[in-house]
Amino acid sequence: MLNILVQTAPIIVMAIGLSFALSIGRIDLSIGAIVALCGLVAAWLLPIYGVIIAVFVAILLGAAIGAFNGYLCEYLTVHPFIITLGVLGLLTGIARQFSGLQSIPIVNTQFIELFGHGALFGVPSFILWVGSGAFFAQIVLTKLRFGSHLIAVGTDQSAAYRMGLKVSRIRITAMTLCGVFCACAGVLYGARMQSARYSIGESDLMVVIAAVAIGGGNLLGGRVNIFGVVLGVWLIGAINNALILSGFSSNEQVMVKGAILIIAVAMTTQVKK
């Protein structure tokens, strides 16, 4: 179990970030590209400015992209699905151009130990970061007034307006938090792989959405379960490991993940009805 959590740590962080967007009834298709671009930026800055500046700038970039997504979704009369799909293409192109389709190696041992292969009192760094992220998100969504505002907006926008909530600001903030968590996932990916690449995270969207649905979240907004999301990613990771050990090809593994996504979305849609 612990090994699977370590392997899926960046995906769990991505899923936590997407949970904020889904809590208000919006989906962000650009999360994989945010992960890749922020990871590349962190890897590029590391040898020049060190760990603190590299990680801070990467997270700031993720927040800026999330806020940009939120602003466009809020003030353009275009469905968020289309907007984030367009941003996905934009960021993917930027990441490819920035990296020249080459990996950026990471040799900073402090960075690798802190965000990847280190441990504290025998607990792997990945587990500590995932636990911290999940705990923070759970506190925000269940203990803070802002969390109840997110759920209110996702449940009934009209009622949220009548309550006097600043719906636009809440939505943009939720998308910003999604970007922050995706940037953190990019940092974790870089530390785990000891390199950054433009394609990191691009195949994780399907798993992330399925995990949120399996974990009890509603893809149409109004309900999210952070610890359920962690369990959902772990479950899909366990299934994937079982498929690998059973000799399934990569193509067959993708087919199974697609089937899991369809079933999970169908179930959450039925619950919403």
N, C-alpha and C positions, 0 to 999 in steps of 0.2 A: 504493500500500500504506500509506504513512504517513498519508495523508488518511483512510483507512478506520479505522486505529487511533485517530486523534484522534476521529472521529465515534462510535466504539463504546467509548471509554474507560470511561465509567460502567458500561456493561453488562459489560465485562471484569471490573471490580472486583466487581460483583455476583456474577458467575460464580465468581470466586475465593472469595468468601465462602460461596456455596452449596456449593463443593467441600468445605469443612470439615464442613458438616452431612452431606453425602452420604458422606464418608469413614467415618462411623460408621453408615451405613445409614438416615439420616433425611433427609427432605425438608422444607424450610421454604417453605410457600406464601405466607408473609406478607412476603417480602423486598421486593416492590414497594411495599407500604405503609410499610415501614420507611424505604425510600429517600425517599418523599414526605414523611413526617412529619419526619424528621431534616433534610431540606432546608428545610422550612418553618420549623422552629425556628431553624436557622442564619440564615436570611434575616431572621427577626423580631428576633434578638438583635444582628445586625451593626451597625445604626445606633446601638444603645444602648451596647453593651459592646466593640465592635471585633472584629477577626478572631480573635484567639487564644481569647477566651472563647466566641465563637459556635461556632467549630469544635470546641472541647473539649466543650462541652455537647452538641452534636449527636452526637459520637462516643460520649460517655458514655451518651446516651439510647439509641443503637443497641445498645450493649453491654448495657444494662439490659433492653431488649426481648428481645435474644437469650437472655440468662440466664433471663428469665421464660418464654420458649418452652421452653428446655431443662428448667427445673424442672417445668413442667406436663407435658411429655412423659415425664419420668422418674417422676413420683410420682402421676399420674392414670392410671387403668386405661382410657385412651382412646387410640386410634391417633393417632400424631403428625400424620398427614394431616388428621384432623378438628380437632385442637387448633390447628394452624397456620392452617387454614382459618377457624376461629373468630376467631383473633387478627387475621387479615387483615381480616375484617369490622369488628372492634373498632377497629383502627388507621385503617382507611379512614374510618370515621365520625368519629373524633377529628380526623383531618386536615381533613375537610370542615367540621366545626364550628369548628375552630381558624382556618381561613382564610376562612370565610364564602363558600366557593366562588370566592374571588378570588385572583389571583396576587399574590405579595409581591415587589415589584421589588427588585433588588440593584444599588446604585449605588456600592458601595465598590470603588474601583479597585484597591486593594491585594489584596483578596480575588479579584477577577476575574483579575488578572494572575497571582497565585500559584497559583490552582487551575483556571484556565481558559485565557485567551488569551495568557498570557505565554510566555517562552522563556528557557532558560539555555544559553548558548553555541550558540544556534541550534536547540536541541532544544525542541519544544513542552512546556509544563508537563504536559499530559495524558499524554504519552509517559513523562515522568519519573515521574509518580505511578503509572501503570500498571506500569512497570518495577520500581519500588520495591516495590509491593504483591505483584507476582508473585515477585520475588526473596525477599521475606520469607516468603511462603507456602511456596515451594519449600524454603527452609532449614528451616522448622518441620517440614514433612512428610517430608523426606528426611535431614536431618542431626541433628535433635534426638530425644531419647528420647520426648518427647511425641508426635511424629509417628508413630513406630512403634507407640505405644499406640493412637492413633486408628485406624490400619489394623488392628491386632489386634482391637479392639472391633468394627469394621465387618466383619471377615472371619468371626469366630466368637466370639460373645458368651460362650458357655459356656467356651471355652478361655481367654478373657480373664479370667474370674472365677477359673479354676483357676490362672492365672499370678499371681494376687494383685493384679491391677490394680483401681484404684478406678473402676469402670466408670461409675457415676453422675456422678462429678466430671468425668471425661473427656468424657462426652456433653454435660454442661452447658457446659463450657468450649468445646467445638466449636461449639455453638449461639451462644455469646457472641461468638466470633470471626466467625461468620457475620453477626451483627448489627452488629459494628464495621465490617466491610467494606461492608455495605449503607449504613451511615451515611456512610461516605467517598464512596460512589457518589452519595448525595444532595447532598453538598457539591460534587462535580464537576459534577453536573447543574446545580446552581444557578449555578455560575460560568460554565458554557458558555452557558446560556440567559439569564443575567443576571436571573433571577427564579426563584421557587419556586412550585410549584403542586401541589395535592393529587393530581392525576392522574399526576404524573411517576413513571415506573417501573412503573405498573400493567400495562402491556402487554409487559413485558420478560421475564416468567417463562418463557414458552415458548421464547424465544431462549436464555435462560440454561441451561435444562435440556438443550436440544438441544446447546448448545456443550460442556457437560460430557461428554455422551455421545460426541459426535464427537471430542472431545479425548482419548478413551481412558479416561475415568472410568467407574466402574460405579455405576449408580443404586441398586443394592442394597447398596452398601457394600464396603469393603475395597480399593478401588483408585482412585487419583486422579492426574491428571497436570496440573500447573498450567500448564506451557507449552503443553500440548496444549489446555487450556481457552482460552488466549489465541488460539491458532491457530483453534480452533473458532468463537469469536466473530468473528474476522477473516473467516473463510470465509463465515459467514452474512451478515456485513455486505457482503462482495463480491457475494454472490448477490443481496442486496437492492438494491444499487446497479445491478446488471445488469438487474434486473427494472424498476426505475424508468426506466432509459435505454431499455428496450425498450417502454415505454409501458404496462406492467401497472398496473392500478388498485390502490388500497390494499387492496380486498377480495381481489383475486387474490394480492397479496403475502402477506396473512395466510394464505391457503389453502396457499401454497407453504411457508411457515414451519411450518404444522401438519403438512404431509406430511413435512418434514425431521425434525420432532420424533418422529413415529411411526416412521420408519425408524431413527432414531438409538436410540430406546428399544428397538426390536425387536432391533437388533444387539447392544446391551449386554446384554440379557436372554439372548440366545443364547450369548454368551460366558460369562456366569455359569453357565449350565447345563453 
